[in-house]
Amino acid sequence: MPSTSVMQGLGEGVALPTMNNLMANHIPREAKARALGMAFSGFHSGEAYEGGRLSTSARSRLTV
């Protein structure tokens, strides 16, 4: 499980800066706010979805 968390953290660590760079270079200025809002809401809704799917026993193992 710790190796999975490390890999997830590495992936998440580069995802947001990369997304910002892609949006800055490839999205027209007048559409940037909407594009960033949609992209970042996707990140957070995915986290909420996965958090809701965790069982009670898994949740208790994740809390310190």
mmCIF file as Biopython writes it, N, C-alpha, C and O atoms, coordinates in Angstrom:
data_model
#
loop_
_atom_site.group_PDB
_atom_site.id
_atom_site.type_symbol
_atom_site.label_atom_id
_atom_site.label_alt_id
_atom_site.label_comp_id
_atom_site.label_asym_id
_atom_site.label_entity_id
_atom_site.label_seq_id
_atom_site.pdbx_PDB_ins_code
_atom_site.Cartn_x
_atom_site.Cartn_y
_atom_site.Cartn_z
_atom_site.occupancy
_atom_site.B_iso_or_equiv
_atom_site.auth_seq_id
_atom_site.auth_asym_id
_atom_site.pdbx_PDB_model_num
ATOM 1   N N  . MET A ? 1  ? 0.809   -1.200 0.000   1.0 0.0 1  A 1 
ATOM 2   C CA . MET A ? 1  ? 0.000   0.000  0.000   1.0 0.0 1  A 1 
ATOM 3   C C  . MET A ? 1  ? 0.856   1.269  0.000   1.0 0.0 1  A 1 
ATOM 4   O O  . MET A ? 1  ? 0.508   2.215  -0.708  1.0 0.0 1  A 1 
ATOM 5   N N  . PRO A ? 2  ? 1.952   1.340  0.753   1.0 0.0 2  A 1 
ATOM 6   C CA . PRO A ? 2  ? 2.760   2.563  0.720   1.0 0.0 2  A 1 
ATOM 7   C C  . PRO A ? 2  ? 3.317   2.871  -0.669  1.0 0.0 2  A 1 
ATOM 8   O O  . PRO A ? 2  ? 3.395   4.036  -1.058  1.0 0.0 2  A 1 
ATOM 9   N N  . SER A ? 3  ? 3.705   1.836  -1.421  1.0 0.0 3  A 1 
ATOM 10  C CA . SER A ? 3  ? 4.237   2.104  -2.756  1.0 0.0 3  A 1 
ATOM 11  C C  . SER A ? 3  ? 3.153   2.667  -3.676  1.0 0.0 3  A 1 
ATOM 12  O O  . SER A ? 3  ? 3.443   3.488  -4.547  1.0 0.0 3  A 1 
ATOM 13  N N  . THR A ? 4  ? 1.927   2.235  -3.488  1.0 0.0 4  A 1 
ATOM 14  C CA . THR A ? 4  ? 0.814   2.764  -4.274  1.0 0.0 4  A 1 
ATOM 15  C C  . THR A ? 4  ? 0.584   4.238  -3.947  1.0 0.0 4  A 1 
ATOM 16  O O  . THR A ? 4  ? 0.325   5.044  -4.840  1.0 0.0 4  A 1 
ATOM 17  N N  . SER A ? 5  ? 0.678   4.577  -2.688  1.0 0.0 5  A 1 
ATOM 18  C CA . SER A ? 5  ? 0.502   5.976  -2.282  1.0 0.0 5  A 1 
ATOM 19  C C  . SER A ? 5  ? 1.607   6.850  -2.846  1.0 0.0 5  A 1 
ATOM 20  O O  . SER A ? 5  ? 1.351   7.980  -3.261  1.0 0.0 5  A 1 
ATOM 21  N N  . VAL A ? 6  ? 2.820   6.348  -2.867  1.0 0.0 6  A 1 
ATOM 22  C CA . VAL A ? 6  ? 3.948   7.107  -3.426  1.0 0.0 6  A 1 
ATOM 23  C C  . VAL A ? 6  ? 3.735   7.346  -4.907  1.0 0.0 6  A 1 
ATOM 24  O O  . VAL A ? 6  ? 3.929   8.461  -5.391  1.0 0.0 6  A 1 
ATOM 25  N N  . MET A ? 7  ? 3.339   6.312  -5.629  1.0 0.0 7  A 1 
ATOM 26  C CA . MET A ? 7  ? 3.104   6.463  -7.064  1.0 0.0 7  A 1 
ATOM 27  C C  . MET A ? 7  ? 1.961   7.437  -7.343  1.0 0.0 7  A 1 
ATOM 28  O O  . MET A ? 7  ? 2.035   8.236  -8.277  1.0 0.0 7  A 1 
ATOM 29  N N  . GLN A ? 8  ? 0.915   7.371  -6.541  1.0 0.0 8  A 1 
ATOM 30  C CA . GLN A ? 8  ? -0.202  8.289  -6.712  1.0 0.0 8  A 1 
ATOM 31  C C  . GLN A ? 8  ? 0.248   9.718  -6.437  1.0 0.0 8  A 1 
ATOM 32  O O  . GLN A ? 8  ? -0.121  10.638 -7.167  1.0 0.0 8  A 1 
ATOM 33  N N  . GLY A ? 9  ? 1.036   9.905  -5.400  1.0 0.0 9  A 1 
ATOM 34  C CA . GLY A ? 9  ? 1.536   11.236 -5.082  1.0 0.0 9  A 1 
ATOM 35  C C  . GLY A ? 9  ? 2.427   11.802 -6.172  1.0 0.0 9  A 1 
ATOM 36  O O  . GLY A ? 9  ? 2.352   12.990 -6.486  1.0 0.0 9  A 1 
ATOM 37  N N  . LEU A ? 10 ? 3.270   10.957 -6.751  1.0 0.0 10 A 1 
ATOM 38  C CA . LEU A ? 10 ? 4.122   11.419 -7.849  1.0 0.0 10 A 1 
ATOM 39  C C  . LEU A ? 10 ? 3.287   11.836 -9.053  1.0 0.0 10 A 1 
ATOM 40  O O  . LEU A ? 10 ? 3.574   12.844 -9.699  1.0 0.0 10 A 1 
ATOM 41  N N  . GLY A ? 11 ? 2.270   11.067 -9.344  1.0 0.0 11 A 1 
ATOM 42  C CA . GLY A ? 11 ? 1.396   11.415 -10.463 1.0 0.0 11 A 1 
ATOM 43  C C  . GLY A ? 11 ? 0.625   12.698 -10.223 1.0 0.0 11 A 1 
ATOM 44  O O  . GLY A ? 11 ? 0.498   13.526 -11.125 1.0 0.0 11 A 1 
ATOM 45  N N  . GLU A ? 12 ? 0.112   12.868 -9.016  1.0 0.0 12 A 1 
ATOM 46  C CA . GLU A ? 12 ? -0.638  14.077 -8.696  1.0 0.0 12 A 1 
ATOM 47  C C  . GLU A ? 12 ? 0.276   15.290 -8.605  1.0 0.0 12 A 1 
ATOM 48  O O  . GLU A ? 12 ? -0.139  16.411 -8.897  1.0 0.0 12 A 1 
ATOM 49  N N  . GLY A ? 13 ? 1.517   15.062 -8.202  1.0 0.0 13 A 1 
ATOM 50  C CA . GLY A ? 13 ? 2.451   16.175 -8.057  1.0 0.0 13 A 1 
ATOM 51  C C  . GLY A ? 13 ? 2.783   16.861 -9.368  1.0 0.0 13 A 1 
ATOM 52  O O  . GLY A ? 13 ? 3.040   18.064 -9.392  1.0 0.0 13 A 1 
ATOM 53  N N  . VAL A ? 14 ? 2.782   16.113 -10.451 1.0 0.0 14 A 1 
ATOM 54  C CA . VAL A ? 14 ? 3.098   16.718 -11.748 1.0 0.0 14 A 1 
ATOM 55  C C  . VAL A ? 14 ? 1.854   17.063 -12.548 1.0 0.0 14 A 1 
ATOM 56  O O  . VAL A ? 14 ? 1.940   17.812 -13.521 1.0 0.0 14 A 1 
ATOM 57  N N  . ALA A ? 15 ? 0.701   16.536 -12.163 1.0 0.0 15 A 1 
ATOM 58  C CA . ALA A ? 15 ? -0.511  16.740 -12.955 1.0 0.0 15 A 1 
ATOM 59  C C  . ALA A ? 15 ? -0.966  18.200 -12.964 1.0 0.0 15 A 1 
ATOM 60  O O  . ALA A ? 15 ? -1.259  18.750 -14.026 1.0 0.0 15 A 1 
ATOM 61  N N  . LEU A ? 16 ? -1.026  18.824 -11.803 1.0 0.0 16 A 1 
ATOM 62  C CA . LEU A ? 16 ? -1.558  20.193 -11.747 1.0 0.0 16 A 1 
ATOM 63  C C  . LEU A ? 16 ? -0.649  21.219 -12.428 1.0 0.0 16 A 1 
ATOM 64  O O  . LEU A ? 16 ? -1.157  22.039 -13.193 1.0 0.0 16 A 1 
ATOM 65  N N  . PRO A ? 17 ? 0.670   21.218 -12.190 1.0 0.0 17 A 1 
ATOM 66  C CA . PRO A ? 17 ? 1.506   22.170 -12.920 1.0 0.0 17 A 1 
ATOM 67  C C  . PRO A ? 17 ? 1.486   21.936 -14.436 1.0 0.0 17 A 1 
ATOM 68  O O  . PRO A ? 17 ? 1.517   22.887 -15.218 1.0 0.0 17 A 1 
ATOM 69  N N  . THR A ? 18 ? 1.436   20.680 -14.836 1.0 0.0 18 A 1 
ATOM 70  C CA . THR A ? 18 ? 1.376   20.372 -16.264 1.0 0.0 18 A 1 
ATOM 71  C C  . THR A ? 18 ? 0.077   20.880 -16.869 1.0 0.0 18 A 1 
ATOM 72  O O  . THR A ? 18 ? 0.073   21.431 -17.969 1.0 0.0 18 A 1 
ATOM 73  N N  . MET A ? 19 ? -1.027  20.695 -16.150 1.0 0.0 19 A 1 
ATOM 74  C CA . MET A ? 19 ? -2.310  21.180 -16.649 1.0 0.0 19 A 1 
ATOM 75  C C  . MET A ? 19 ? -2.297  22.697 -16.776 1.0 0.0 19 A 1 
ATOM 76  O O  . MET A ? 19 ? -2.810  23.241 -17.754 1.0 0.0 19 A 1 
ATOM 77  N N  . ASN A ? 20 ? -1.721  23.378 -15.804 1.0 0.0 20 A 1 
ATOM 78  C CA . ASN A ? 20 ? -1.637  24.838 -15.889 1.0 0.0 20 A 1 
ATOM 79  C C  . ASN A ? 20 ? -0.825  25.279 -17.098 1.0 0.0 20 A 1 
ATOM 80  O O  . ASN A ? 20 ? -1.207  26.221 -17.793 1.0 0.0 20 A 1 
ATOM 81  N N  . ASN A ? 21 ? 0.289   24.607 -17.353 1.0 0.0 21 A 1 
ATOM 82  C CA . ASN A ? 21 ? 1.109   24.960 -18.519 1.0 0.0 21 A 1 
ATOM 83  C C  . ASN A ? 21 ? 0.376   24.695 -19.823 1.0 0.0 21 A 1 
ATOM 84  O O  . ASN A ? 21 ? 0.440   25.510 -20.744 1.0 0.0 21 A 1 
ATOM 85  N N  . LEU A ? 22 ? -0.314  23.577 -19.915 1.0 0.0 22 A 1 
ATOM 86  C CA . LEU A ? 22 ? -1.072  23.281 -21.125 1.0 0.0 22 A 1 
ATOM 87  C C  . LEU A ? 22 ? -2.173  24.310 -21.359 1.0 0.0 22 A 1 
ATOM 88  O O  . LEU A ? 22 ? -2.376  24.764 -22.485 1.0 0.0 22 A 1 
ATOM 89  N N  . MET A ? 23 ? -2.876  24.670 -20.304 1.0 0.0 23 A 1 
ATOM 90  C CA . MET A ? 23 ? -3.939  25.662 -20.434 1.0 0.0 23 A 1 
ATOM 91  C C  . MET A ? 23 ? -3.361  27.029 -20.833 1.0 0.0 23 A 1 
ATOM 92  O O  . MET A ? 23 ? -3.930  27.729 -21.670 1.0 0.0 23 A 1 
ATOM 93  N N  . ALA A ? 24 ? -2.242  27.391 -20.235 1.0 0.0 24 A 1 
ATOM 94  C CA . ALA A ? 24 ? -1.642  28.693 -20.536 1.0 0.0 24 A 1 
ATOM 95  C C  . ALA A ? 24 ? -1.190  28.787 -21.988 1.0 0.0 24 A 1 
ATOM 96  O O  . ALA A ? 24 ? -1.261  29.854 -22.596 1.0 0.0 24 A 1 
ATOM 97  N N  . ASN A ? 25 ? -0.727  27.673 -22.542 1.0 0.0 25 A 1 
ATOM 98  C CA . ASN A ? 25 ? -0.160  27.707 -23.895 1.0 0.0 25 A 1 
ATOM 99  C C  . ASN A ? 25 ? -1.138  27.359 -25.000 1.0 0.0 25 A 1 
ATOM 100 O O  . ASN A ? 25 ? -0.901  27.718 -26.153 1.0 0.0 25 A 1 
ATOM 101 N N  . HIS A ? 26 ? -2.238  26.667 -24.687 1.0 0.0 26 A 1 
ATOM 102 C CA . HIS A ? 26 ? -3.088  26.153 -25.757 1.0 0.0 26 A 1 
ATOM 103 C C  . HIS A ? 26 ? -4.545  26.586 -25.702 1.0 0.0 26 A 1 
ATOM 104 O O  . HIS A ? 26 ? -5.301  26.281 -26.625 1.0 0.0 26 A 1 
ATOM 105 N N  . ILE A ? 27 ? -4.958  27.275 -24.673 1.0 0.0 27 A 1 
ATOM 106 C CA . ILE A ? 27 ? -6.355  27.717 -24.558 1.0 0.0 27 A 1 
ATOM 107 C C  . ILE A ? 27 ? -6.398  29.226 -24.791 1.0 0.0 27 A 1 
ATOM 108 O O  . ILE A ? 27 ? -5.581  29.952 -24.226 1.0 0.0 27 A 1 
ATOM 109 N N  . PRO A ? 28 ? -7.328  29.712 -25.605 1.0 0.0 28 A 1 
ATOM 110 C CA . PRO A ? 28 ? -7.444  31.148 -25.812 1.0 0.0 28 A 1 
ATOM 111 C C  . PRO A ? 28 ? -7.735  31.884 -24.502 1.0 0.0 28 A 1 
ATOM 112 O O  . PRO A ? 28 ? -8.375  31.345 -23.599 1.0 0.0 28 A 1 
ATOM 113 N N  . ARG A ? 29 ? -7.259  33.106 -24.421 1.0 0.0 29 A 1 
ATOM 114 C CA . ARG A ? 29 ? -7.371  33.882 -23.188 1.0 0.0 29 A 1 
ATOM 115 C C  . ARG A ? 29 ? -8.803  33.980 -22.660 1.0 0.0 29 A 1 
ATOM 116 O O  . ARG A ? 29 ? -9.031  33.868 -21.456 1.0 0.0 29 A 1 
ATOM 117 N N  . GLU A ? 30 ? -9.761  34.189 -23.553 1.0 0.0 30 A 1 
ATOM 118 C CA . GLU A ? 30 ? -11.148 34.364 -23.111 1.0 0.0 30 A 1 
ATOM 119 C C  . GLU A ? 30 ? -11.788 33.055 -22.628 1.0 0.0 30 A 1 
ATOM 120 O O  . GLU A ? 30 ? -12.865 33.093 -22.034 1.0 0.0 30 A 1 
ATOM 121 N N  . ALA A ? 31 ? -11.168 31.925 -22.862 1.0 0.0 31 A 1 
ATOM 122 C CA . ALA A ? 31 ? -11.734 30.641 -22.444 1.0 0.0 31 A 1 
ATOM 123 C C  . ALA A ? 31 ? -10.965 29.993 -21.292 1.0 0.0 31 A 1 
ATOM 124 O O  . ALA A ? 31 ? -11.344 28.916 -20.831 1.0 0.0 31 A 1 
ATOM 125 N N  . LYS A ? 32 ? -9.897  30.627 -20.825 1.0 0.0 32 A 1 
ATOM 126 C CA . LYS A ? 32 ? -9.047  29.995 -19.805 1.0 0.0 32 A 1 
ATOM 127 C C  . LYS A ? 32 ? -9.756  29.769 -18.481 1.0 0.0 32 A 1 
ATOM 128 O O  . LYS A ? 32 ? -9.600  28.705 -17.882 1.0 0.0 32 A 1 
ATOM 129 N N  . ALA A ? 33 ? -10.516 30.721 -18.015 1.0 0.0 33 A 1 
ATOM 130 C CA . ALA A ? 33 ? -11.185 30.569 -16.721 1.0 0.0 33 A 1 
ATOM 131 C C  . ALA A ? 33 ? -12.155 29.397 -16.745 1.0 0.0 33 A 1 
ATOM 132 O O  . ALA A ? 33 ? -12.197 28.604 -15.805 1.0 0.0 33 A 1 
ATOM 133 N N  . ARG A ? 34 ? -12.924 29.286 -17.800 1.0 0.0 34 A 1 
ATOM 134 C CA . ARG A ? 34 ? -13.882 28.183 -17.909 1.0 0.0 34 A 1 
ATOM 135 C C  . ARG A ? 34 ? -13.150 26.839 -18.016 1.0 0.0 34 A 1 
ATOM 136 O O  . ARG A ? 34 ? -13.542 25.865 -17.374 1.0 0.0 34 A 1 
ATOM 137 N N  . ALA A ? 35 ? -12.098 26.791 -18.820 1.0 0.0 35 A 1 
ATOM 138 C CA . ALA A ? 35 ? -11.361 25.537 -19.002 1.0 0.0 35 A 1 
ATOM 139 C C  . ALA A ? 35 ? -10.699 25.084 -17.698 1.0 0.0 35 A 1 
ATOM 140 O O  . ALA A ? 35 ? -10.760 23.906 -17.343 1.0 0.0 35 A 1 
ATOM 141 N N  . LEU A ? 36 ? -10.073 26.016 -16.992 1.0 0.0 36 A 1 
ATOM 142 C CA . LEU A ? 36 ? -9.447  25.658 -15.717 1.0 0.0 36 A 1 
ATOM 143 C C  . LEU A ? 36 ? -10.485 25.237 -14.692 1.0 0.0 36 A 1 
ATOM 144 O O  . LEU A ? 36 ? -10.269 24.285 -13.943 1.0 0.0 36 A 1 
ATOM 145 N N  . GLY A ? 37 ? -11.606 25.937 -14.653 1.0 0.0 37 A 1 
ATOM 146 C CA . GLY A ? 37 ? -12.670 25.565 -13.720 1.0 0.0 37 A 1 
ATOM 147 C C  . GLY A ? 37 ? -13.197 24.165 -13.974 1.0 0.0 37 A 1 
ATOM 148 O O  . GLY A ? 37 ? -13.428 23.404 -13.034 1.0 0.0 37 A 1 
ATOM 149 N N  . MET A ? 38 ? -13.386 23.824 -15.227 1.0 0.0 38 A 1 
ATOM 150 C CA . MET A ? 38 ? -13.867 22.485 -15.565 1.0 0.0 38 A 1 
ATOM 151 C C  . MET A ? 38 ? -12.826 21.422 -15.229 1.0 0.0 38 A 1 
ATOM 152 O O  . MET A ? 38 ? -13.161 20.364 -14.697 1.0 0.0 38 A 1 
ATOM 153 N N  . ALA A ? 39 ? -11.574 21.705 -15.537 1.0 0.0 39 A 1 
ATOM 154 C CA . ALA A ? 39 ? -10.519 20.721 -15.279 1.0 0.0 39 A 1 
ATOM 155 C C  . ALA A ? 39 ? -10.336 20.487 -13.786 1.0 0.0 39 A 1 
ATOM 156 O O  . ALA A ? 39 ? -10.263 19.340 -13.346 1.0 0.0 39 A 1 
ATOM 157 N N  . PHE A ? 40 ? -10.262 21.558 -13.004 1.0 0.0 40 A 1 
ATOM 158 C CA . PHE A ? 40 ? -10.037 21.396 -11.568 1.0 0.0 40 A 1 
ATOM 159 C C  . PHE A ? 40 ? -11.260 20.832 -10.852 1.0 0.0 40 A 1 
ATOM 160 O O  . PHE A ? 40 ? -11.111 20.125 -9.854  1.0 0.0 40 A 1 
ATOM 161 N N  . SER A ? 41 ? -12.453 21.126 -11.334 1.0 0.0 41 A 1 
ATOM 162 C CA . SER A ? 41 ? -13.627 20.517 -10.711 1.0 0.0 41 A 1 
ATOM 163 C C  . SER A ? 41 ? -13.638 19.016 -10.978 1.0 0.0 41 A 1 
ATOM 164 O O  . SER A ? 41 ? -14.148 18.245 -10.165 1.0 0.0 41 A 1 
ATOM 165 N N  . GLY A ? 42 ? -13.087 18.604 -12.096 1.0 0.0 42 A 1 
ATOM 166 C CA . GLY A ? 42 ? -12.971 17.178 -12.373 1.0 0.0 42 A 1 
ATOM 167 C C  . GLY A ? 42 ? -12.063 16.482 -11.381 1.0 0.0 42 A 1 
ATOM 168 O O  . GLY A ? 42 ? -12.356 15.370 -10.940 1.0 0.0 42 A 1 
ATOM 169 N N  . PHE A ? 43 ? -10.957 17.129 -11.023 1.0 0.0 43 A 1 
ATOM 170 C CA . PHE A ? 43 ? -10.061 16.565 -10.019 1.0 0.0 43 A 1 
ATOM 171 C C  . PHE A ? 43 ? -10.794 16.358 -8.703  1.0 0.0 43 A 1 
ATOM 172 O O  . PHE A ? 43 ? -10.728 15.282 -8.109  1.0 0.0 43 A 1 
ATOM 173 N N  . HIS A ? 44 ? -11.485 17.383 -8.255  1.0 0.0 44 A 1 
ATOM 174 C CA . HIS A ? 44 ? -12.131 17.321 -6.944  1.0 0.0 44 A 1 
ATOM 175 C C  . HIS A ? 44 ? -13.358 16.409 -6.944  1.0 0.0 44 A 1 
ATOM 176 O O  . HIS A ? 44 ? -13.619 15.738 -5.946  1.0 0.0 44 A 1 
ATOM 177 N N  . SER A ? 45 ? -14.106 16.372 -8.030  1.0 0.0 45 A 1 
ATOM 178 C CA . SER A ? 45 ? -15.249 15.466 -8.054  1.0 0.0 45 A 1 
ATOM 179 C C  . SER A ? 45 ? -14.776 14.017 -8.099  1.0 0.0 45 A 1 
ATOM 180 O O  . SER A ? 45 ? -15.443 13.137 -7.554  1.0 0.0 45 A 1 
ATOM 181 N N  . GLY A ? 46 ? -13.653 13.758 -8.730  1.0 0.0 46 A 1 
ATOM 182 C CA . GLY A ? 46 ? -13.094 12.410 -8.718  1.0 0.0 46 A 1 
ATOM 183 C C  . GLY A ? 46 ? -12.671 11.989 -7.329  1.0 0.0 46 A 1 
ATOM 184 O O  . GLY A ? 46 ? -12.897 10.849 -6.923  1.0 0.0 46 A 1 
ATOM 185 N N  . GLU A ? 47 ? -12.058 12.907 -6.599  1.0 0.0 47 A 1 
ATOM 186 C CA . GLU A ? 47 ? -11.670 12.610 -5.223  1.0 0.0 47 A 1 
ATOM 187 C C  . GLU A ? 47 ? -12.903 12.357 -4.352  1.0 0.0 47 A 1 
ATOM 188 O O  . GLU A ? 47 ? -12.896 11.451 -3.519  1.0 0.0 47 A 1 
ATOM 189 N N  . ALA A ? 48 ? -13.943 13.140 -4.536  1.0 0.0 48 A 1 
ATOM 190 C CA . ALA A ? 48 ? -15.164 12.957 -3.751  1.0 0.0 48 A 1 
ATOM 191 C C  . ALA A ? 48 ? -15.828 11.626 -4.098  1.0 0.0 48 A 1 
ATOM 192 O O  . ALA A ? 48 ? -16.333 10.927 -3.220  1.0 0.0 48 A 1 
ATOM 193 N N  . TYR A ? 49 ? -15.822 11.288 -5.364  1.0 0.0 49 A 1 
ATOM 194 C CA . TYR A ? 49 ? -16.424 10.024 -5.796  1.0 0.0 49 A 1 
ATOM 195 C C  . TYR A ? 49 ? -15.683 8.835  -5.181  1.0 0.0 49 A 1 
ATOM 196 O O  . TYR A ? 49 ? -16.306 7.924  -4.636  1.0 0.0 49 A 1 
ATOM 197 N N  . GLU A ? 50 ? -14.367 8.848  -5.270  1.0 0.0 50 A 1 
ATOM 198 C CA . GLU A ? 50 ? -13.590 7.742  -4.704  1.0 0.0 50 A 1 
ATOM 199 C C  . GLU A ? 50 ? -13.713 7.708  -3.183  1.0 0.0 50 A 1 
ATOM 200 O O  . GLU A ? 50 ? -13.778 6.627  -2.598  1.0 0.0 50 A 1 
ATOM 201 N N  . GLY A ? 51 ? -13.746 8.854  -2.541  1.0 0.0 51 A 1 
ATOM 202 C CA . GLY A ? 51 ? -13.898 8.894  -1.092  1.0 0.0 51 A 1 
ATOM 203 C C  . GLY A ? 51 ? -15.220 8.318  -0.646  1.0 0.0 51 A 1 
ATOM 204 O O  . GLY A ? 51 ? -15.297 7.677  0.402   1.0 0.0 51 A 1 
ATOM 205 N N  . GLY A ? 52 ? -16.256 8.534  -1.422  1.0 0.0 52 A 1 
ATOM 206 C CA . GLY A ? 52 ? -17.555 7.990  -1.093  1.0 0.0 52 A 1 
ATOM 207 C C  . GLY A ? 52 ? -17.639 6.489  -1.298  1.0 0.0 52 A 1 
ATOM 208 O O  . GLY A ? 52 ? -18.473 5.820  -0.688  1.0 0.0 52 A 1 
ATOM 209 N N  . ARG A ? 53 ? -16.784 5.963  -2.146  1.0 0.0 53 A 1 
ATOM 210 C CA . ARG A ? 53 ? -16.793 4.532  -2.423  1.0 0.0 53 A 1 
ATOM 211 C C  . ARG A ? 53 ? -16.001 3.730  -1.405  1.0 0.0 53 A 1 
ATOM 212 O O  . ARG A ? 53 ? -16.160 2.512  -1.331  1.0 0.0 53 A 1 
ATOM 213 N N  . LEU A ? 54 ? -15.157 4.376  -0.626  1.0 0.0 54 A 1 
ATOM 214 C CA . LEU A ? 54 ? -14.367 3.639  0.353   1.0 0.0 54 A 1 
ATOM 215 C C  . LEU A ? 54 ? -15.268 3.046  1.427   1.0 0.0 54 A 1 
ATOM 216 O O  . LEU A ? 54 ? -16.204 3.688  1.905   1.0 0.0 54 A 1 
ATOM 217 N N  . SER A ? 55 ? -14.976 1.853  1.781   1.0 0.0 55 A 1 
ATOM 218 C CA . SER A ? 55 ? -15.761 1.221  2.845   1.0 0.0 55 A 1 
ATOM 219 C C  . SER A ? 55 ? -15.336 1.786  4.194   1.0 0.0 55 A 1 
ATOM 220 O O  . SER A ? 55 ? -14.305 2.449  4.303   1.0 0.0 55 A 1 
ATOM 221 N N  . THR A ? 56 ? -16.120 1.526  5.193   1.0 0.0 56 A 1 
ATOM 222 C CA . THR A ? 56 ? -15.818 2.012  6.543   1.0 0.0 56 A 1 
ATOM 223 C C  . THR A ? 56 ? -14.505 1.440  7.038   1.0 0.0 56 A 1 
ATOM 224 O O  . THR A ? 56 ? -13.729 2.155  7.672   1.0 0.0 56 A 1 
ATOM 225 N N  . SER A ? 57 ? -14.235 0.181  6.772   1.0 0.0 57 A 1 
ATOM 226 C CA . SER A ? 57 ? -12.979 -0.421 7.234   1.0 0.0 57 A 1 
ATOM 227 C C  . SER A ? 57 ? -11.783 0.196  6.523   1.0 0.0 57 A 1 
ATOM 228 O O  . SER A ? 57 ? -10.745 0.425  7.145   1.0 0.0 57 A 1 
ATOM 229 N N  . ALA A ? 58 ? -11.914 0.466  5.236   1.0 0.0 58 A 1 
ATOM 230 C CA . ALA A ? 58 ? -10.805 1.092  4.511   1.0 0.0 58 A 1 
ATOM 231 C C  . ALA A ? 58 ? -10.588 2.512  5.003   1.0 0.0 58 A 1 
ATOM 232 O O  . ALA A ? 58 ? -9.448  2.958  5.135   1.0 0.0 58 A 1 
ATOM 233 N N  . ARG A ? 59 ? -11.671 3.222  5.274   1.0 0.0 59 A 1 
ATOM 234 C CA . ARG A ? 59 ? -11.550 4.588  5.771   1.0 0.0 59 A 1 
ATOM 235 C C  . ARG A ? 59 ? -10.853 4.622  7.118   1.0 0.0 59 A 1 
ATOM 236 O O  . ARG A ? 59 ? -10.046 5.513  7.384   1.0 0.0 59 A 1 
ATOM 237 N N  . SER A ? 60 ? -11.157 3.664  7.957   1.0 0.0 60 A 1 
ATOM 238 C CA . SER A ? 60 ? -10.531 3.644  9.295   1.0 0.0 60 A 1 
ATOM 239 C C  . SER A ? 60 ? -9.050  3.341  9.187   1.0 0.0 60 A 1 
ATOM 240 O O  . SER A ? 60 ? -8.274  3.808  10.021  1.0 0.0 60 A 1 
ATOM 241 N N  . ARG A ? 61 ? -8.627  2.572  8.186   1.0 0.0 61 A 1 
ATOM 242 C CA . ARG A ? 61 ? -7.200  2.311  8.003   1.0 0.0 61 A 1 
ATOM 243 C C  . ARG A ? 61 ? -6.466  3.522  7.473   1.0 0.0 61 A 1 
ATOM 244 O O  . ARG A ? 61 ? -5.267  3.663  7.712   1.0 0.0 61 A 1 
ATOM 245 N N  . LEU A ? 62 ? -7.154  4.405  6.754   1.0 0.0 62 A 1 
ATOM 246 C CA . LEU A ? 62 ? -6.508  5.571  6.171   1.0 0.0 62 A 1 
ATOM 247 C C  . LEU A ? 62 ? -6.334  6.701  7.173   1.0 0.0 62 A 1 
ATOM 248 O O  . LEU A ? 62 ? -5.435  7.527  7.014   1.0 0.0 62 A 1 
ATOM 249 N N  . THR A ? 63 ? -7.165  6.757  8.188   1.0 0.0 63 A 1 
ATOM 250 C CA . THR A ? 63 ? -7.065  7.837  9.182   1.0 0.0 63 A 1 
ATOM 251 C C  . THR A ? 63 ? -5.954  7.512  10.160  1.0 0.0 63 A 1 
ATOM 252 O O  . THR A ? 63 ? -5.695  6.353  10.483  1.0 0.0 63 A 1 
ATOM 253 N N  . VAL A ? 64 ? -5.312  8.563  10.616  1.0 0.0 64 A 1 
ATOM 254 C CA . VAL A ? 64 ? -4.168  8.381  11.517  1.0 0.0 64 A 1 
ATOM 255 C C  . VAL A ? 64 ? -4.607  8.334  12.951  1.0 0.0 64 A 1 
ATOM 256 O O  . VAL A ? 64 ? -3.777  8.186  13.847  1.0 0.0 64 A 1 
#
